[in-house]
Amino acid sequence: MAFDRIESIRPISVRLLTRHAGELEPLFRQYGIPCAHEAGPESATLVFGPGAGRRKVGESLVHAG
């Protein structure tokens, strides 16, 4: 689909509490979804590479829960 191709080009980022980002980053890597962890004092951002689609990120969270 054309939408899937466009989505895969733009990076996805998720902002969350710093402690949660530290817990979720290894989980995403386990599912083959590399991400960068940009930590702040209270909140952090996980930035996913162009190969990670919203669907893949969401499915990883569902399977882990």
N, CA, C, O and CB atoms as a CASP TS submission, in Angstrom:
PFRMAT TS
TARGET T0000
AUTHOR 0000-0000-0000
METHOD Language model
MODEL 1
PARENT N/A
ATOM      1  N   MET     1       0.824  -1.182   0.000  1.00  0.00           N
ATOM      2  CA  MET     1       0.000   0.000   0.000  1.00  0.00           C
ATOM      3  C   MET     1       0.871   1.249   0.000  1.00  0.00           C
ATOM      4  O   MET     1       1.978   1.245   0.539  1.00  0.00           O
ATOM      5  CB  MET     1      -0.939  -0.004   1.200  1.00  0.00           C
ATOM      6  N   ALA     2       0.377   2.288  -0.592  1.00  0.00           N
ATOM      7  CA  ALA     2       1.124   3.542  -0.637  1.00  0.00           C
ATOM      8  C   ALA     2       1.295   4.126   0.753  1.00  0.00           C
ATOM      9  O   ALA     2       2.354   4.673   1.061  1.00  0.00           O
ATOM     10  CB  ALA     2       0.424   4.548  -1.544  1.00  0.00           C
ATOM     11  N   PHE     3       0.285   4.025   1.594  1.00  0.00           N
ATOM     12  CA  PHE     3       0.371   4.565   2.952  1.00  0.00           C
ATOM     13  C   PHE     3       1.479   3.892   3.741  1.00  0.00           C
ATOM     14  O   PHE     3       2.210   4.562   4.471  1.00  0.00           O
ATOM     15  CB  PHE     3      -0.959   4.399   3.680  1.00  0.00           C
ATOM     16  N   ASP     4       1.617   2.589   3.607  1.00  0.00           N
ATOM     17  CA  ASP     4       2.673   1.866   4.317  1.00  0.00           C
ATOM     18  C   ASP     4       4.055   2.345   3.886  1.00  0.00           C
ATOM     19  O   ASP     4       4.961   2.448   4.713  1.00  0.00           O
ATOM     20  CB  ASP     4       2.542   0.359   4.077  1.00  0.00           C
ATOM     21  N   ARG     5       4.223   2.638   2.605  1.00  0.00           N
ATOM     22  CA  ARG     5       5.511   3.119   2.124  1.00  0.00           C
ATOM     23  C   ARG     5       5.820   4.502   2.693  1.00  0.00           C
ATOM     24  O   ARG     5       6.954   4.768   3.091  1.00  0.00           O
ATOM     25  CB  ARG     5       5.527   3.159   0.591  1.00  0.00           C
ATOM     26  N   ILE     6       4.822   5.383   2.736  1.00  0.00           N
ATOM     27  CA  ILE     6       5.027   6.722   3.282  1.00  0.00           C
ATOM     28  C   ILE     6       5.332   6.638   4.774  1.00  0.00           C
ATOM     29  O   ILE     6       6.238   7.314   5.261  1.00  0.00           O
ATOM     30  CB  ILE     6       3.787   7.610   3.034  1.00  0.00           C
ATOM     31  N   GLU     7       4.594   5.824   5.490  1.00  0.00           N
ATOM     32  CA  GLU     7       4.791   5.679   6.925  1.00  0.00           C
ATOM     33  C   GLU     7       6.185   5.174   7.250  1.00  0.00           C
ATOM     34  O   GLU     7       6.774   5.596   8.244  1.00  0.00           O
ATOM     35  CB  GLU     7       3.755   4.741   7.505  1.00  0.00           C
ATOM     36  N   SER     8       6.717   4.291   6.442  1.00  0.00           N
ATOM     37  CA  SER     8       8.022   3.705   6.727  1.00  0.00           C
ATOM     38  C   SER     8       9.161   4.708   6.514  1.00  0.00           C
ATOM     39  O   SER     8      10.277   4.469   6.975  1.00  0.00           O
ATOM     40  CB  SER     8       8.241   2.480   5.853  1.00  0.00           C
ATOM     41  N   ILE     9       8.905   5.807   5.834  1.00  0.00           N
ATOM     42  CA  ILE     9       9.933   6.812   5.596  1.00  0.00           C
ATOM     43  C   ILE     9      10.068   7.745   6.790  1.00  0.00           C
ATOM     44  O   ILE     9      11.183   8.106   7.167  1.00  0.00           O
ATOM     45  CB  ILE     9       9.615   7.611   4.335  1.00  0.00           C
ATOM     46  N   ARG    10       8.957   8.140   7.388  1.00  0.00           N
ATOM     47  CA  ARG    10       8.979   9.065   8.516  1.00  0.00           C
ATOM     48  C   ARG    10       9.277   8.335   9.818  1.00  0.00           C
ATOM     49  O   ARG    10       8.698   7.280  10.077  1.00  0.00           O
ATOM     50  CB  ARG    10       7.648   9.805   8.622  1.00  0.00           C
ATOM     51  N   PRO    11      10.172   8.878  10.642  1.00  0.00           N
ATOM     52  CA  PRO    11      10.431   8.230  11.926  1.00  0.00           C
ATOM     53  C   PRO    11       9.256   8.413  12.871  1.00  0.00           C
ATOM     54  O   PRO    11       8.538   9.411  12.808  1.00  0.00           O
ATOM     55  CB  PRO    11      11.707   8.784  12.559  1.00  0.00           C
ATOM     56  N   ILE    12       9.077   7.454  13.731  1.00  0.00           N
ATOM     57  CA  ILE    12       8.026   7.488  14.747  1.00  0.00           C
ATOM     58  C   ILE    12       8.694   7.752  16.078  1.00  0.00           C
ATOM     59  O   ILE    12       9.771   7.222  16.354  1.00  0.00           O
ATOM     60  CB  ILE    12       7.198   6.154  14.779  1.00  0.00           C
ATOM     61  N   SER    13       8.065   8.563  16.901  1.00  0.00           N
ATOM     62  CA  SER    13       8.597   8.788  18.239  1.00  0.00           C
ATOM     63  C   SER    13       7.478   8.676  19.258  1.00  0.00           C
ATOM     64  O   SER    13       6.321   8.989  18.979  1.00  0.00           O
ATOM     65  CB  SER    13       9.284  10.165  18.337  1.00  0.00           C
ATOM     66  N   VAL    14       7.852   8.222  20.446  1.00  0.00           N
ATOM     67  CA  VAL    14       6.905   8.063  21.542  1.00  0.00           C
ATOM     68  C   VAL    14       7.509   8.749  22.758  1.00  0.00           C
ATOM     69  O   VAL    14       8.648   8.474  23.136  1.00  0.00           O
ATOM     70  CB  VAL    14       6.593   6.544  21.830  1.00  0.00           C
ATOM     71  N   ARG    15       6.743   9.638  23.361  1.00  0.00           N
ATOM     72  CA  ARG    15       7.216  10.321  24.566  1.00  0.00           C
ATOM     73  C   ARG    15       6.566   9.671  25.778  1.00  0.00           C
ATOM     74  O   ARG    15       5.355   9.454  25.800  1.00  0.00           O
ATOM     75  CB  ARG    15       6.898  11.850  24.516  1.00  0.00           C
ATOM     76  N   LEU    16       7.373   9.363  26.781  1.00  0.00           N
ATOM     77  CA  LEU    16       6.872   8.698  27.976  1.00  0.00           C
ATOM     78  C   LEU    16       7.768   9.018  29.167  1.00  0.00           C
ATOM     79  O   LEU    16       8.777   9.707  29.019  1.00  0.00           O
ATOM     80  CB  LEU    16       6.787   7.177  27.757  1.00  0.00           C
ATOM     81  N   LEU    17       7.410   8.529  30.330  1.00  0.00           N
ATOM     82  CA  LEU    17       8.231   8.734  31.515  1.00  0.00           C
ATOM     83  C   LEU    17       9.588   8.088  31.310  1.00  0.00           C
ATOM     84  O   LEU    17       9.687   7.031  30.686  1.00  0.00           O
ATOM     85  CB  LEU    17       7.542   8.165  32.771  1.00  0.00           C
ATOM     86  N   THR    18      10.633   8.712  31.830  1.00  0.00           N
ATOM     87  CA  THR    18      11.996   8.216  31.640  1.00  0.00           C
ATOM     88  C   THR    18      12.140   6.769  32.094  1.00  0.00           C
ATOM     89  O   THR    18      12.770   5.967  31.405  1.00  0.00           O
ATOM     90  CB  THR    18      12.984   9.093  32.394  1.00  0.00           C
ATOM     91  N   ARG    19      11.565   6.425  33.241  1.00  0.00           N
ATOM     92  CA  ARG    19      11.700   5.044  33.739  1.00  0.00           C
ATOM     93  C   ARG    19      11.034   4.042  32.809  1.00  0.00           C
ATOM     94  O   ARG    19      11.535   2.930  32.646  1.00  0.00           O
ATOM     95  CB  ARG    19      11.098   4.921  35.138  1.00  0.00           C
ATOM     96  N   HIS    20       9.923   4.411  32.200  1.00  0.00           N
ATOM     97  CA  HIS    20       9.246   3.507  31.271  1.00  0.00           C
ATOM     98  C   HIS    20      10.042   3.344  29.983  1.00  0.00           C
ATOM     99  O   HIS    20      10.080   2.257  29.405  1.00  0.00           O
ATOM    100  CB  HIS    20       7.841   4.019  30.957  1.00  0.00           C
ATOM    101  N   ALA    21      10.671   4.411  29.537  1.00  0.00           N
ATOM    102  CA  ALA    21      11.482   4.320  28.318  1.00  0.00           C
ATOM    103  C   ALA    21      12.630   3.342  28.527  1.00  0.00           C
ATOM    104  O   ALA    21      12.964   2.570  27.628  1.00  0.00           O
ATOM    105  CB  ALA    21      12.028   5.710  27.914  1.00  0.00           C
ATOM    106  N   GLY    22      13.232   3.374  29.705  1.00  0.00           N
ATOM    107  CA  GLY    22      14.326   2.454  30.004  1.00  0.00           C
ATOM    108  C   GLY    22      13.886   1.003  30.008  1.00  0.00           C
ATOM    109  O   GLY    22      14.670   0.109  29.688  1.00  0.00           O
ATOM    110  N   GLU    23      12.629   0.767  30.372  1.00  0.00           N
ATOM    111  CA  GLU    23      12.092  -0.592  30.384  1.00  0.00           C
ATOM    112  C   GLU    23      11.664  -1.043  28.986  1.00  0.00           C
ATOM    113  O   GLU    23      11.806  -2.216  28.642  1.00  0.00           O
ATOM    114  CB  GLU    23      10.907  -0.678  31.345  1.00  0.00           C
ATOM    115  N   LEU    24      11.147  -0.121  28.186  1.00  0.00           N
ATOM    116  CA  LEU    24      10.604  -0.485  26.878  1.00  0.00           C
ATOM    117  C   LEU    24      11.656  -0.582  25.771  1.00  0.00           C
ATOM    118  O   LEU    24      11.485  -1.346  24.821  1.00  0.00           O
ATOM    119  CB  LEU    24       9.566   0.513  26.480  1.00  0.00           C
ATOM    120  N   GLU    25      12.729   0.177  25.887  1.00  0.00           N
ATOM    121  CA  GLU    25      13.752   0.143  24.837  1.00  0.00           C
ATOM    122  C   GLU    25      14.275  -1.279  24.592  1.00  0.00           C
ATOM    123  O   GLU    25      14.342  -1.691  23.434  1.00  0.00           O
ATOM    124  CB  GLU    25      14.915   1.067  25.212  1.00  0.00           C
ATOM    125  N   PRO    26      14.649  -2.047  25.624  1.00  0.00           N
ATOM    126  CA  PRO    26      15.110  -3.429  25.370  1.00  0.00           C
ATOM    127  C   PRO    26      14.012  -4.319  24.779  1.00  0.00           C
ATOM    128  O   PRO    26      14.297  -5.224  23.995  1.00  0.00           O
ATOM    129  CB  PRO    26      15.620  -4.055  26.670  1.00  0.00           C
ATOM    130  N   LEU    27      12.768  -4.058  25.154  1.00  0.00           N
ATOM    131  CA  LEU    27      11.656  -4.840  24.616  1.00  0.00           C
ATOM    132  C   LEU    27      11.548  -4.656  23.106  1.00  0.00           C
ATOM    133  O   LEU    27      11.411  -5.629  22.365  1.00  0.00           O
ATOM    134  CB  LEU    27      10.336  -4.439  25.295  1.00  0.00           C
ATOM    135  N   PHE    28      11.611  -3.407  22.656  1.00  0.00           N
ATOM    136  CA  PHE    28      11.524  -3.148  21.220  1.00  0.00           C
ATOM    137  C   PHE    28      12.704  -3.777  20.482  1.00  0.00           C
ATOM    138  O   PHE    28      12.533  -4.318  19.390  1.00  0.00           O
ATOM    139  CB  PHE    28      11.475  -1.638  20.949  1.00  0.00           C
ATOM    140  N   ARG    29      13.876  -3.710  21.059  1.00  0.00           N
ATOM    141  CA  ARG    29      15.045  -4.321  20.425  1.00  0.00           C
ATOM    142  C   ARG    29      14.875  -5.840  20.328  1.00  0.00           C
ATOM    143  O   ARG    29      15.301  -6.459  19.353  1.00  0.00           O
ATOM    144  CB  ARG    29      16.328  -3.976  21.213  1.00  0.00           C
ATOM    145  N   GLN    30      14.251  -6.427  21.345  1.00  0.00           N
ATOM    146  CA  GLN    30      13.984  -7.873  21.336  1.00  0.00           C
ATOM    147  C   GLN    30      13.092  -8.248  20.159  1.00  0.00           C
ATOM    148  O   GLN    30      13.246  -9.320  19.574  1.00  0.00           O
ATOM    149  CB  GLN    30      13.323  -8.314  22.661  1.00  0.00           C
ATOM    150  N   TYR    31      12.169  -7.372  19.815  1.00  0.00           N
ATOM    151  CA  TYR    31      11.266  -7.628  18.692  1.00  0.00           C
ATOM    152  C   TYR    31      11.844  -7.137  17.362  1.00  0.00           C
ATOM    153  O   TYR    31      11.142  -7.107  16.351  1.00  0.00           O
ATOM    154  CB  TYR    31       9.922  -6.962  18.945  1.00  0.00           C
ATOM    155  N   GLY    32      13.118  -6.754  17.366  1.00  0.00           N
ATOM    156  CA  GLY    32      13.767  -6.339  16.125  1.00  0.00           C
ATOM    157  C   GLY    32      13.419  -4.942  15.678  1.00  0.00           C
ATOM    158  O   GLY    32      13.484  -4.637  14.487  1.00  0.00           O
ATOM    159  N   ILE    33      13.050  -4.086  16.615  1.00  0.00           N
ATOM    160  CA  ILE    33      12.690  -2.709  16.296  1.00  0.00           C
ATOM    161  C   ILE    33      13.708  -1.789  16.969  1.00  0.00           C
ATOM    162  O   ILE    33      13.555  -1.465  18.147  1.00  0.00           O
ATOM    163  CB  ILE    33      11.224  -2.377  16.760  1.00  0.00           C
ATOM    164  N   PRO    34      14.741  -1.365  16.243  1.00  0.00           N
ATOM    165  CA  PRO    34      15.727  -0.489  16.859  1.00  0.00           C
ATOM    166  C   PRO    34      15.155   0.891  17.150  1.00  0.00           C
ATOM    167  O   PRO    34      14.355   1.426  16.383  1.00  0.00           O
ATOM    168  CB  PRO    34      16.943  -0.364  15.965  1.00  0.00           C
ATOM    169  N   CYS    35      15.576   1.446  18.261  1.00  0.00           N
ATOM    170  CA  CYS    35      15.132   2.788  18.612  1.00  0.00           C
ATOM    171  C   CYS    35      16.226   3.502  19.394  1.00  0.00           C
ATOM    172  O   CYS    35      17.081   2.875  20.020  1.00  0.00           O
ATOM    173  CB  CYS    35      13.823   2.737  19.428  1.00  0.00           C
ATOM    174  N   ALA    36      16.178   4.819  19.344  1.00  0.00           N
ATOM    175  CA  ALA    36      17.106   5.655  20.101  1.00  0.00           C
ATOM    176  C   ALA    36      16.364   6.184  21.319  1.00  0.00           C
ATOM    177  O   ALA    36      15.195   6.562  21.230  1.00  0.00           O
ATOM    178  CB  ALA    36      17.676   6.829  19.225  1.00  0.00           C
ATOM    179  N   HIS    37      17.039   6.209  22.437  1.00  0.00           N
ATOM    180  CA  HIS    37      16.455   6.630  23.713  1.00  0.00           C
ATOM    181  C   HIS    37      17.015   8.009  24.039  1.00  0.00           C
ATOM    182  O   HIS    37      18.197   8.145  24.352  1.00  0.00           O
ATOM    183  CB  HIS    37      16.766   5.596  24.869  1.00  0.00           C
ATOM    184  N   GLU    38      16.167   9.031  23.966  1.00  0.00           N
ATOM    185  CA  GLU    38      16.561  10.395  24.294  1.00  0.00           C
ATOM    186  C   GLU    38      15.961  10.724  25.654  1.00  0.00           C
ATOM    187  O   GLU    38      14.783  11.069  25.748  1.00  0.00           O
ATOM    188  CB  GLU    38      16.091  11.419  23.193  1.00  0.00           C
ATOM    189  N   ALA    39      16.768  10.619  26.706  1.00  0.00           N
ATOM    190  CA  ALA    39      16.261  10.752  28.076  1.00  0.00           C
ATOM    191  C   ALA    39      16.384  12.177  28.593  1.00  0.00           C
ATOM    192  O   ALA    39      17.364  12.880  28.345  1.00  0.00           O
ATOM    193  CB  ALA    39      17.005   9.806  29.004  1.00  0.00           C
ATOM    194  N   GLY    40      15.347  12.570  29.322  1.00  0.00           N
ATOM    195  CA  GLY    40      15.358  13.820  30.059  1.00  0.00           C
ATOM    196  C   GLY    40      15.153  13.502  31.525  1.00  0.00           C
ATOM    197  O   GLY    40      15.045  12.328  31.877  1.00  0.00           O
ATOM    198  N   PRO    41      15.096  14.501  32.397  1.00  0.00           N
ATOM    199  CA  PRO    41      14.953  14.229  33.822  1.00  0.00           C
ATOM    200  C   PRO    41      13.626  13.548  34.186  1.00  0.00           C
ATOM    201  O   PRO    41      13.605  12.668  35.047  1.00  0.00           O
ATOM    202  CB  PRO    41      15.081  15.514  34.587  1.00  0.00           C
ATOM    203  N   GLU    42      12.540  13.937  33.553  1.00  0.00           N
ATOM    204  CA  GLU    42      11.233  13.363  33.895  1.00  0.00           C
ATOM    205  C   GLU    42      10.602  12.584  32.753  1.00  0.00           C
ATOM    206  O   GLU    42       9.874  11.617  32.979  1.00  0.00           O
ATOM    207  CB  GLU    42      10.294  14.454  34.325  1.00  0.00           C
ATOM    208  N   SER    43      10.881  13.004  31.535  1.00  0.00           N
ATOM    209  CA  SER    43      10.296  12.308  30.398  1.00  0.00           C
ATOM    210  C   SER    43      11.392  11.954  29.398  1.00  0.00           C
ATOM    211  O   SER    43      12.478  12.534  29.407  1.00  0.00           O
ATOM    212  CB  SER    43       9.200  13.171  29.727  1.00  0.00           C
ATOM    213  N   ALA    44      11.089  11.011  28.559  1.00  0.00           N
ATOM    214  CA  ALA    44      12.035  10.557  27.548  1.00  0.00           C
ATOM    215  C   ALA    44      11.287  10.323  26.249  1.00  0.00           C
ATOM    216  O   ALA    44      10.060  10.226  26.229  1.00  0.00           O
ATOM    217  CB  ALA    44      12.771   9.268  28.004  1.00  0.00           C
ATOM    218  N   THR    45      12.035  10.236  25.178  1.00  0.00           N
ATOM    219  CA  THR    45      11.465   9.965  23.872  1.00  0.00           C
ATOM    220  C   THR    45      12.184   8.772  23.264  1.00  0.00           C
ATOM    221  O   THR    45      13.413   8.716  23.246  1.00  0.00           O
ATOM    222  CB  THR    45      11.564  11.205  22.949  1.00  0.00           C
ATOM    223  N   LEU    46      11.411   7.828  22.772  1.00  0.00           N
ATOM    224  CA  LEU    46      11.963   6.727  21.997  1.00  0.00           C
ATOM    225  C   LEU    46      11.718   7.067  20.539  1.00  0.00           C
ATOM    226  O   LEU    46      10.574   7.255  20.124  1.00  0.00           O
ATOM    227  CB  LEU    46      11.320   5.337  22.393  1.00  0.00           C
ATOM    228  N   VAL    47      12.779   7.147  19.769  1.00  0.00           N
ATOM    229  CA  VAL    47      12.672   7.475  18.349  1.00  0.00           C
ATOM    230  C   VAL    47      13.003   6.217  17.564  1.00  0.00           C
ATOM    231  O   VAL    47      14.091   5.657  17.692  1.00  0.00           O
ATOM    232  CB  VAL    47      13.624   8.665  17.952  1.00  0.00           C
ATOM    233  N   PHE    48      12.055   5.785  16.754  1.00  0.00           N
ATOM    234  CA  PHE    48      12.197   4.557  15.982  1.00  0.00           C
ATOM    235  C   PHE    48      12.703   4.870  14.587  1.00  0.00           C
ATOM    236  O   PHE    48      12.389   5.916  14.021  1.00  0.00           O
ATOM    237  CB  PHE    48      10.866   3.804  15.910  1.00  0.00           C
ATOM    238  N   GLY    49      13.486   3.957  14.040  1.00  0.00           N
ATOM    239  CA  GLY    49      14.047   4.124  12.713  1.00  0.00           C
ATOM    240  C   GLY    49      12.992   4.044  11.626  1.00  0.00           C
ATOM    241  O   GLY    49      11.841   3.698  11.893  1.00  0.00           O
ATOM    242  N   PRO    50      13.385   4.364  10.400  1.00  0.00           N
ATOM    243  CA  PRO    50      12.431   4.383   9.300  1.00  0.00           C
ATOM    244  C   PRO    50      11.786   3.035   8.996  1.00  0.00           C
ATOM    245  O   PRO    50      10.729   3.003   8.366  1.00  0.00           O
ATOM    246  CB  PRO    50      13.105   4.878   8.083  1.00  0.00           C
ATOM    247  N   GLY    51      12.373   1.938   9.414  1.00  0.00           N
ATOM    248  CA  GLY    51      11.793   0.627   9.136  1.00  0.00           C
ATOM    249  C   GLY    51      10.688   0.230  10.099  1.00  0.00           C
ATOM    250  O   GLY    51       9.998  -0.763   9.871  1.00  0.00           O
ATOM    251  N   ALA    52      10.512   0.988  11.167  1.00  0.00           N
ATOM    252  CA  ALA    52       9.501   0.648  12.172  1.00  0.00           C
ATOM    253  C   ALA    52       8.200   1.375  11.860  1.00  0.00           C
ATOM    254  O   ALA    52       8.141   2.604  11.897  1.00  0.00           O
ATOM    255  CB  ALA    52       9.994   1.007  13.598  1.00  0.00           C
ATOM    256  N   GLY    53       7.180   0.623  11.558  1.00  0.00           N
ATOM    257  CA  GLY    53       5.874   1.207  11.315  1.00  0.00           C
ATOM    258  C   GLY    53       5.064   1.245  12.600  1.00  0.00           C
ATOM    259  O   GLY    53       5.361   0.528  13.555  1.00  0.00           O
ATOM    260  N   ARG    54       4.056   2.073  12.613  1.00  0.00           N
ATOM    261  CA  ARG    54       3.190   2.174  13.796  1.00  0.00           C
ATOM    262  C   ARG    54       2.594   0.819  14.167  1.00  0.00           C
ATOM    263  O   ARG    54       2.492   0.476  15.345  1.00  0.00           O
ATOM    264  CB  ARG    54       2.064   3.187  13.549  1.00  0.00           C
ATOM    265  N   ARG    55       2.215   0.080  13.182  1.00  0.00           N
ATOM    266  CA  ARG    55       1.611  -1.224  13.429  1.00  0.00           C
ATOM    267  C   ARG    55       2.598  -2.151  14.138  1.00  0.00           C
ATOM    268  O   ARG    55       2.234  -2.829  15.099  1.00  0.00           O
ATOM    269  CB  ARG    55       1.140  -1.856  12.109  1.00  0.00           C
ATOM    270  N   LYS    56       3.835  -2.180  13.669  1.00  0.00           N
ATOM    271  CA  LYS    56       4.847  -3.069  14.255  1.00  0.00           C
ATOM    272  C   LYS    56       5.157  -2.663  15.699  1.00  0.00           C
ATOM    273  O   LYS    56       5.290  -3.523  16.569  1.00  0.00           O
ATOM    274  CB  LYS    56       6.141  -3.049  13.408  1.00  0.00           C
ATOM    275  N   VAL    57       5.271  -1.372  15.951  1.00  0.00           N
ATOM    276  CA  VAL    57       5.522  -0.878  17.312  1.00  0.00           C
ATOM    277  C   VAL    57       4.344  -1.250  18.220  1.00  0.00           C
ATOM    278  O   VAL    57       4.544  -1.744  19.330  1.00  0.00           O
ATOM    279  CB  VAL    57       5.744   0.671  17.310  1.00  0.00           C
ATOM    280  N   GLY    58       3.130  -1.013  17.749  1.00  0.00           N
ATOM    281  CA  GLY    58       1.943  -1.321  18.543  1.00  0.00           C
ATOM    282  C   GLY    58       1.795  -2.809  18.821  1.00  0.00           C
ATOM    283  O   GLY    58       1.444  -3.200  19.934  1.00  0.00           O
ATOM    284  N   GLU    59       2.057  -3.641  17.821  1.00  0.00           N
ATOM    285  CA  GLU    59       1.950  -5.084  18.015  1.00  0.00           C
ATOM    286  C   GLU    59       2.968  -5.588  19.037  1.00  0.00           C
ATOM    287  O   GLU    59       2.682  -6.518  19.791  1.00  0.00           O
ATOM    288  CB  GLU    59       2.141  -5.811  16.685  1.00  0.00           C
ATOM    289  N   SER    60       4.141  -4.986  19.064  1.00  0.00           N
ATOM    290  CA  SER    60       5.152  -5.378  20.047  1.00  0.00           C
ATOM    291  C   SER    60       4.665  -5.095  21.461  1.00  0.00           C
ATOM    292  O   SER    60       4.882  -5.900  22.366  1.00  0.00           O
ATOM    293  CB  SER    60       6.474  -4.642  19.784  1.00  0.00           C
ATOM    294  N   LEU    61       4.015  -3.967  21.652  1.00  0.00           N
ATOM    295  CA  LEU    61       3.477  -3.639  22.972  1.00  0.00           C
ATOM    296  C   LEU    61       2.360  -4.586  23.377  1.00  0.00           C
ATOM    297  O   LEU    61       2.273  -4.980  24.540  1.00  0.00           O
ATOM    298  CB  LEU    61       2.970  -2.209  22.992  1.00  0.00           C
ATOM    299  N   VAL    62       1.515  -4.951  22.441  1.00  0.00           N
ATOM    300  CA  VAL    62       0.401  -5.855  22.730  1.00  0.00           C
ATOM    301  C   VAL    62       0.921  -7.233  23.121  1.00  0.00           C
ATOM    302  O   VAL    62       0.441  -7.833  24.082  1.00  0.00           O
ATOM    303  CB  VAL    62      -0.539  -5.964  21.514  1.00  0.00           C
ATOM    304  N   HIS    63       1.898  -7.730  22.378  1.00  0.00           N
ATOM    305  CA  HIS    63       2.432  -9.074  22.661  1.00  0.00           C
ATOM    306  C   HIS    63       3.192  -9.104  23.981  1.00  0.00           C
ATOM    307  O   HIS    63       3.234 -10.141  24.644  1.00  0.00           O
ATOM    308  CB  HIS    63       3.354  -9.534  21.521  1.00  0.00           C
ATOM    309  N   ALA    64       3.786  -7.994  24.368  1.00  0.00           N
ATOM    310  CA  ALA    64       4.553  -7.952  25.622  1.00  0.00           C
ATOM    311  C   ALA    64       3.635  -7.865  26.839  1.00  0.00           C
ATOM    312  O   ALA    64       3.995  -8.315  27.926  1.00  0.00           O
ATOM    313  CB  ALA    64       5.518  -6.760  25.616  1.00  0.00           C
ATOM    314  N   GLY    65       2.462  -7.292  26.656  1.00  0.00           N
ATOM    315  CA  GLY    65       1.552  -7.087  27.791  1.00  0.00           C
ATOM    316  C   GLY    65       0.795  -8.285  28.116  1.00  0.00           C
ATOM    317  O   GLY    65      -0.012  -8.273  29.045  1.00  0.00           O
TER
END
